[in-house]
Amino acid sequence: MSDSRFQTMRHIECVRNYISSCITELLNRAILHDQSKMEFPEVAVFDEFTPKLKDVVYGSEQYKEMTRKMKPAITHHQQNNRHHPEYFPNGIKGMNLIDLLELMCDWKASTMRSKDGDIFRSIEINQERFGYSDDVKAILENTATWIENQSVIHKAHES
């Protein structure tokens, strides 16, 4: 009878290394997230509209009108940040799980600085917007539930 422990330990090590690689990428994303909003051509538009968006309900006609006025900056932002489905020619289908996780964290943080923000409502609205399946929607909802249950230090009420 053979002893499988050595091979099992090698497998565990391999999984650990892949997870570490994912963590490294997520840490880099955390550091670099939305840096394009701090520079031309985005910063001036976000300086003007960020305070206004605080009092607008996501997905409302007022929200859509504001985002139309912001279109050049939003387009630039989406084309330069891969956590947005618009970054990819085939939309959300071009994203990987790391992209989706950053997207979910972004959506959660965004809901915390808008009127009546609700990540589950965002997932619902964005299913139609981005055309993802009910299976993907369920995964996003499960992830949102996990995110909501985390104890995260933030100052979202100040933004």
C-alpha positions as CSV (number, residue, x, y, z in Angstrom):
1,M,0.0,0.0,0.0
2,S,1.4,3.4,-0.9
3,D,1.5,6.5,1.3
4,S,-0.3,9.4,-0.5
5,R,0.7,12.0,2.0
6,F,3.7,13.3,0.1
7,Q,1.6,13.8,-3.0
8,T,-1.2,15.4,-1.0
9,M,1.2,17.8,0.6
10,R,2.5,18.8,-2.9
11,H,-1.0,19.3,-4.0
12,I,-1.7,21.5,-0.9
13,E,1.4,23.5,-1.6
14,C,0.4,24.0,-5.2
15,V,-3.1,25.2,-4.2
16,R,-1.5,27.5,-1.5
17,N,0.7,29.0,-4.2
18,Y,-2.1,29.7,-6.6
19,I,-4.2,31.3,-3.8
20,S,-1.2,33.4,-2.9
21,S,-1.0,34.6,-6.5
22,C,-4.6,35.6,-6.4
23,I,-4.1,37.4,-3.1
24,T,-1.1,39.3,-4.5
25,E,-3.2,40.4,-7.5
26,L,-6.0,41.5,-5.3
27,L,-3.6,43.5,-3.1
28,N,-2.3,45.2,-6.2
29,R,-5.8,46.0,-7.3
30,A,-6.6,47.4,-3.8
31,I,-3.7,49.8,-4.1
32,L,-4.4,50.8,-7.7
33,H,-8.2,50.9,-7.6
34,D,-9.7,53.9,-9.5
35,Q,-6.4,55.8,-9.7
36,S,-7.5,57.2,-13.1
37,K,-10.1,59.2,-11.3
38,M,-7.3,61.2,-9.7
39,E,-6.0,62.5,-13.0
40,F,-7.0,64.3,-16.2
41,P,-9.5,63.8,-17.9
42,E,-11.5,62.2,-15.1
43,V,-10.7,64.3,-12.0
44,A,-12.5,67.5,-13.0
45,V,-15.7,65.7,-13.9
46,F,-15.7,63.6,-10.7
47,D,-14.9,66.7,-8.7
48,E,-18.1,68.2,-10.1
49,F,-20.5,65.2,-10.0
50,T,-19.4,63.1,-7.0
51,P,-21.1,65.4,-4.4
52,K,-24.2,65.6,-6.6
53,L,-24.5,61.8,-7.0
54,K,-24.7,61.4,-3.2
55,D,-28.3,62.5,-3.3
56,V,-29.3,60.4,-6.3
57,V,-30.8,56.9,-6.4
58,Y,-28.7,54.4,-8.5
59,G,-30.5,53.5,-11.7
60,S,-33.0,56.4,-11.5
61,E,-33.7,58.8,-14.4
62,Q,-31.8,61.5,-12.5
63,Y,-28.8,59.1,-12.1
64,K,-28.9,58.3,-15.8
65,E,-29.1,62.0,-16.7
66,M,-26.0,62.8,-14.6
67,T,-24.0,59.9,-16.0
68,R,-24.9,61.1,-19.5
69,K,-23.3,64.4,-18.6
70,M,-20.3,62.6,-17.3
71,K,-20.0,60.3,-20.3
72,P,-16.5,61.3,-21.5
73,A,-14.9,60.8,-18.1
74,I,-16.9,57.6,-17.4
75,T,-15.9,56.1,-20.8
76,H,-12.2,57.0,-20.2
77,H,-12.5,55.4,-16.7
78,Q,-14.1,52.2,-18.0
79,Q,-11.6,51.8,-20.8
80,N,-8.7,52.1,-18.3
81,N,-10.0,49.9,-15.4
82,R,-10.6,46.2,-16.0
83,H,-13.0,45.8,-13.1
84,H,-15.6,47.4,-15.4
85,P,-17.4,45.1,-17.9
86,E,-17.1,47.9,-20.5
87,Y,-13.3,47.4,-20.5
88,F,-13.8,44.2,-22.5
89,P,-15.1,44.0,-26.0
90,N,-17.4,41.2,-24.9
91,G,-18.4,42.8,-21.7
92,I,-18.7,40.8,-18.5
93,K,-17.9,37.6,-20.4
94,G,-14.4,38.8,-20.8
95,M,-13.9,39.2,-17.0
96,N,-12.2,36.8,-14.6
97,L,-13.1,36.1,-11.0
98,I,-10.5,38.6,-9.8
99,D,-12.1,41.3,-11.9
100,L,-15.5,40.3,-10.6
101,L,-14.4,40.4,-7.0
102,E,-12.9,43.9,-7.4
103,L,-16.2,44.9,-9.2
104,M,-18.2,43.6,-6.2
105,C,-16.1,45.5,-3.7
106,D,-16.5,48.6,-5.9
107,W,-20.3,48.2,-6.1
108,K,-20.5,47.7,-2.3
109,A,-18.4,50.8,-1.6
110,S,-20.5,52.8,-4.1
111,T,-23.7,51.8,-2.5
112,M,-22.4,53.3,0.8
113,R,-22.1,56.7,-0.7
114,S,-25.3,57.1,-2.6
115,K,-28.9,57.7,-1.6
116,D,-30.7,54.4,-0.7
117,G,-27.7,52.4,-1.8
118,D,-28.3,48.6,-1.9
119,I,-25.8,46.2,-3.4
120,F,-28.5,43.6,-4.1
121,R,-30.6,46.2,-6.0
122,S,-27.4,47.1,-8.0
123,I,-26.9,43.4,-8.9
124,E,-30.5,43.3,-10.1
125,I,-30.3,46.4,-12.2
126,N,-26.9,45.4,-13.6
127,Q,-28.1,42.0,-14.7
128,E,-30.2,43.7,-17.3
129,R,-27.5,46.2,-18.1
130,F,-24.6,43.7,-18.5
131,G,-26.7,40.6,-19.5
132,Y,-25.3,38.1,-17.0
133,S,-27.1,34.9,-16.4
134,D,-29.1,34.0,-13.3
135,D,-26.2,31.7,-12.3
136,V,-23.8,34.6,-12.4
137,K,-26.3,36.8,-10.5
138,A,-26.6,34.1,-7.8
139,I,-22.8,34.0,-7.4
140,L,-22.7,37.8,-7.2
141,E,-25.5,37.8,-4.6
142,N,-23.7,35.1,-2.6
143,T,-20.6,37.2,-2.7
144,A,-22.5,40.4,-1.7
145,T,-23.9,38.5,1.3
146,W,-20.4,37.5,2.3
147,I,-19.1,41.1,1.8
148,E,-22.0,42.5,3.8
149,N,-21.2,40.2,6.7
150,Q,-17.6,41.4,6.9
151,S,-16.4,43.9,9.6
152,V,-14.7,46.4,7.4
153,I,-13.3,49.7,8.7
154,H,-14.3,52.6,6.5
155,K,-15.3,56.2,6.5
156,A,-17.8,55.9,3.7
157,H,-20.1,58.4,5.5
158,E,-17.5,61.1,5.0
159,S,-17.2,60.6,1.2
